[in-house]
Amino acid sequence: MYVVIKEGGKQYQVCKGDTVDIEKKDVKEGETFNFENVMLYNNEKAKDLRIGHPTLADVTVTAEVKGLVAGEKVESYKFKRRKGHHKLIGHRQKYIRVTIKDIQAK
């Protein structure tokens, strides 16, 4: 069984027990929360496939926050020729790591 959820402008295919890094939200470590935008639900054992238009209201995905993590460093280098000007800019995006605890379909 798996679902496709939409969070922070990205889509993730997850099943129970998966760990995913999502965009930073206003939640604390150890809290649980529900994903609101479930786009697809597939239960292969029961042969149950549901596709939302655009989302499914009767499917809930519960996740637990494991902690705050930082992504890979992205570096941008600005350079102007013959001017002696160059500048290196770095950025690390902050994410929260969540573990999918439960998927329930009504």
Sequence and secondary structure as in RCSB ss.txt:
>XXXX:A:sequence
MYVVIKEGGKQYQVCKGDTVDIEKKDVKEGETFNFENVMLYNNEKAKDLRIGHPTLADVTVTAEVKGLVAGEKVE
SYKFKRRKGHHKLIGHRQKYIRVTIKDIQAK
>XXXX:A:secstr
 EEEEEETTEEEEE TT EEEEE  S  TT EEEES EEEEEETTTTEEEE SS  SSEEEEEEEEEEEEEEEEE
EEEEETTTTEEEEEEEEEEEEEEEEEEEEE 
